[in-house]
Amino acid sequence: MAQLTIRLDDDLAAQIKAHTDGLGRSVNGWAVAVLRTAIDPEFADSDTERTRARLARAGFLMTPSSALRRPRPDPEKLLAARRAAGRGTSAAAIVVDDRD
């Protein structure tokens, strides 16, 4: 997983912290939601829709392109993966075997 470091002035950092505390979210979770909302409206929820509107007014929204969209998995391959995941040793059996 990638990390992003940004520099903020103390006042802005305090405002963001107070805002996220009020939402009951972490600063990281909020920042990820804002960034996702800025580039892909499919990730927007009611809280981030207001942020999306602000970003649009400020000119910071990116128009999603086909290059940014994740391709849908092949339905047949997905079904095969689901079936394969159901076979094998259960986690409970591994724990029991390990205790013996």
C-alpha positions in Angstrom: 0.0 0.0 0.0 1.4 3.4 -0.9 1.7 6.3 1.5 1.4 10.0 0.8 3.0 12.6 3.0 1.8 16.2 2.7 2.8 19.4 4.5 0.0 21.5 6.1 0.0 24.6 8.2 -1.0 24.0 11.8 -4.3 25.8 11.4 -5.4 23.7 8.5 -4.3 20.5 10.2 -6.3 21.4 13.3 -9.4 22.3 11.2 -9.2 18.9 9.4 -8.8 17.0 12.6 -11.8 18.8 14.2 -13.8 18.1 11.1 -13.0 14.4 11.0 -13.6 14.1 14.7 -17.1 15.6 14.1 -17.7 13.0 11.5 -16.4 10.2 13.6 -13.8 9.3 11.0 -10.0 9.2 11.0 -8.1 11.9 9.1 -6.6 9.2 6.9 -10.0 7.7 6.1 -11.4 11.1 5.3 -8.5 12.1 3.1 -8.7 8.9 1.1 -12.5 9.4 0.6 -11.9 13.0 -0.5 -9.2 12.0 -2.9 -11.3 9.1 -4.3 -14.3 11.4 -4.6 -12.2 14.0 -6.5 -11.2 11.5 -9.2 -14.1 9.0 -9.3 -17.7 9.9 -8.4 -18.6 6.2 -8.0 -16.9 6.3 -4.6 -18.9 9.2 -3.3 -21.3 8.8 -0.4 -23.6 11.4 1.2 -20.8 12.9 3.3 -18.4 13.1 0.4 -21.0 14.4 -2.0 -20.8 17.8 -0.2 -17.0 17.6 -0.4 -17.3 16.7 -4.1 -19.5 19.8 -4.7 -16.8 22.0 -3.0 -14.1 20.4 -5.1 -16.1 21.0 -8.2 -16.5 24.7 -7.4 -12.8 25.0 -6.7 -12.0 23.3 -10.0 -10.2 20.3 -8.4 -12.3 17.4 -9.9 -10.8 15.1 -12.4 -13.0 13.7 -15.1 -12.9 9.9 -14.9 -11.4 8.4 -18.0 -11.5 4.8 -19.1 -7.8 4.5 -18.2 -8.7 5.1 -14.5 -11.6 2.6 -14.3 -10.9 -0.8 -13.1 -11.9 -3.5 -15.5 -14.7 -5.8 -14.3 -13.5 -9.4 -13.7 -14.5 -12.0 -16.2 -17.7 -13.6 -14.7 -16.6 -17.1 -15.5 -13.2 -16.6 -13.8 -14.9 -15.0 -10.8 -17.2 -18.0 -10.4 -14.3 -20.4 -10.7 -12.4 -18.5 -8.1 -15.4 -18.5 -5.7 -15.8 -22.3 -6.2 -12.1 -22.9 -5.6 -12.1 -20.7 -2.5 -14.8 -23.0 -1.0 -12.5 -26.0 -1.3 -9.5 -26.7 0.8 -8.7 -26.8 4.5 -10.7 -24.5 6.8 -9.0 -22.1 9.1 -10.5 -23.9 12.1 -9.0 -27.2 10.9 -5.6 -25.6 10.6 -5.8 -24.3 14.1 -6.9 -27.6 15.5 -4.2 -29.5 13.6 -1.6 -27.0 14.9 -2.6 -27.6 18.5 -2.1 -31.4 18.3 
